[in-house]
């Protein structure tokens, strides 16, 4: 799939890739090794603002889904910066989704669909992936959602 086709799919979804976020601690955003790109956890930025709060408390399910999608968009931005082109993506292998939620909130998989459905919409069958969706009591900077990824990539 060409960069143009990927950009067209993003545009059809009403999305554009932002500048990749800088790390907030001692790590790098992406490590490529053995044909896999390991993308560090990405936080949800919507209109340049970090989405904070807890699902089941002060963040709605719909807001959580959009926050997970925003994390997915940032994953794509990080991949493009690290790889030079999203055409090197062969397959989204796995997403790890962490949802800042109360003990009684149990819709983490529905929140995670925001990122999962984005990958399928952008990459088609190559976007289908394994996934975990976990509720946690707190995330960095109070973020509502964090998503990391493992992506199969072709050689440059």
C-alpha positions as CSV (number, residue, x, y, z in Angstrom):
1,X,0.0,0.0,0.0
2,X,1.4,3.4,-1.0
3,X,1.8,6.4,1.4
4,X,-0.8,8.2,-0.7
5,X,-3.3,5.4,-0.2
6,X,-2.7,5.4,3.6
7,X,-3.0,9.2,3.7
8,X,-6.3,8.9,1.7
9,X,-7.7,6.4,4.1
10,X,-6.8,8.6,7.1
11,X,-8.3,11.6,5.3
12,X,-11.5,9.6,4.7
13,X,-11.7,9.1,8.4
14,X,-11.1,12.8,9.0
15,X,-7.7,12.2,10.5
16,X,-4.2,13.6,9.8
17,X,-1.0,12.5,11.4
18,X,0.4,14.9,14.0
19,X,4.0,15.5,14.8
20,X,5.1,12.5,16.9
21,X,5.1,13.1,20.6
22,X,8.5,13.3,22.3
23,X,9.2,10.8,25.1
24,X,8.3,11.9,28.6
25,X,11.0,9.8,30.3
26,X,14.1,7.7,29.5
27,X,13.0,5.6,26.5
28,X,12.8,5.9,22.7
29,X,9.4,6.0,20.9
30,X,10.2,3.1,18.5
31,X,12.7,0.3,18.4
32,X,13.1,-1.8,15.2
33,X,14.7,-5.2,15.7
34,X,14.3,-8.5,13.9
35,X,11.7,-7.2,11.4
36,X,9.5,-5.8,14.2
37,X,8.9,-2.3,15.3
38,X,8.1,-2.0,19.0
39,X,6.2,1.2,19.6
40,X,6.3,2.6,23.1
41,X,3.0,3.4,24.8
42,X,1.4,6.4,23.2
43,X,-1.0,8.8,25.0
44,X,-4.2,10.4,23.5
45,X,-3.9,13.9,22.2
46,X,-7.1,15.4,20.7
47,X,-6.7,18.9,19.2
48,X,-3.3,19.1,20.8
49,X,-4.7,18.4,24.3
50,X,-4.0,15.3,26.4
51,X,-7.2,13.4,27.2
52,X,-7.1,12.8,31.0
53,X,-9.5,11.2,33.5
54,X,-10.9,7.8,34.3
55,X,-13.4,5.7,32.5
56,X,-16.3,4.9,34.8
57,X,-15.7,8.2,36.7
58,X,-15.4,11.3,34.5
59,X,-14.7,10.0,31.0
60,X,-17.5,8.5,28.9
61,X,-17.2,5.3,26.9
62,X,-17.4,7.4,23.7
63,X,-14.6,9.7,24.9
64,X,-12.5,6.6,25.8
65,X,-13.0,5.1,22.3
66,X,-11.9,8.4,20.7
67,X,-8.9,8.6,23.1
68,X,-7.8,5.1,22.1
69,X,-8.2,6.1,18.4
70,X,-6.0,9.2,19.1
71,X,-3.4,6.8,20.6
72,X,-3.5,4.8,17.4
73,X,-3.0,7.9,15.3
74,X,0.1,8.8,17.4
75,X,1.3,5.2,16.9
76,X,1.1,5.8,13.1
77,X,2.9,9.1,13.5
78,X,5.7,7.4,15.4
79,X,6.0,4.6,12.9
80,X,6.2,7.1,10.0
81,X,8.9,9.1,11.7
82,X,10.9,5.9,12.6
83,X,10.5,4.1,9.3
84,X,10.4,7.0,6.9
85,X,7.2,5.7,5.3
86,X,4.1,3.7,6.5
87,X,4.5,1.6,3.3
88,X,7.1,-0.4,5.3
89,X,4.3,-1.7,7.6
90,X,3.6,-5.3,6.7
91,X,1.2,-6.1,9.5
92,X,0.0,-4.7,12.8
93,X,0.9,-7.7,15.0
94,X,-0.4,-6.7,18.5
95,X,-1.8,-3.7,20.4
96,X,-1.6,-3.4,24.1
97,X,-4.3,-1.1,25.4
98,X,-4.3,0.3,29.0
99,X,-7.5,2.0,30.2
100,X,-7.4,4.3,33.2
101,X,-10.6,3.0,34.8
102,X,-12.5,2.5,38.0
103,X,-12.8,-1.0,39.5
104,X,-16.4,-1.3,38.3
105,X,-15.7,-0.3,34.7
106,X,-15.6,-3.4,32.5
107,X,-15.8,-2.1,29.0
108,X,-12.0,-1.9,28.3
109,X,-12.4,-4.0,25.1
110,X,-14.9,-1.5,23.8
111,X,-12.5,1.4,24.5
112,X,-9.7,-0.6,22.8
113,X,-11.8,-0.9,19.7
114,X,-11.0,2.8,19.0
115,X,-7.4,1.8,18.2
116,X,-8.1,-1.6,16.7
117,X,-10.7,-0.3,14.3
118,X,-8.4,2.5,13.2
119,X,-5.7,0.0,12.3
120,X,-8.1,-2.1,10.2
121,X,-9.5,1.0,8.5
122,X,-6.0,2.2,7.6
123,X,-4.3,-1.1,6.7
124,X,-7.2,-3.5,5.8
125,X,-6.4,-7.1,6.5
126,X,-2.8,-6.1,7.5
127,X,-4.3,-4.1,10.3
128,X,-6.0,-7.1,11.9
129,X,-4.0,-7.9,15.1
130,X,-3.8,-9.7,18.4
131,X,-4.7,-7.4,21.4
132,X,-4.8,-7.0,25.1
133,X,-7.1,-4.5,26.9
134,X,-6.4,-3.9,30.5
135,X,-7.9,-1.7,33.2
136,X,-5.4,0.2,35.3
137,X,-5.9,2.6,38.3
138,X,-3.6,5.3,36.8
139,X,-1.6,6.2,33.7
140,X,1.2,8.6,33.1
141,X,0.2,12.3,33.3
142,X,-3.4,11.2,34.2
143,X,-4.1,10.0,30.6
144,X,-7.3,8.2,30.1
145,X,-5.8,5.6,27.7
146,X,-2.4,4.4,26.6
147,X,-1.7,2.1,23.6
148,X,1.6,0.4,22.6
149,X,2.2,-1.7,19.5
150,X,4.2,-4.4,17.8
151,X,4.3,-4.1,14.1
152,X,5.9,-6.3,11.4
153,X,8.0,-4.1,9.0
154,X,9.9,-4.6,5.8
155,X,13.5,-3.8,5.3
156,X,14.3,-0.2,4.1
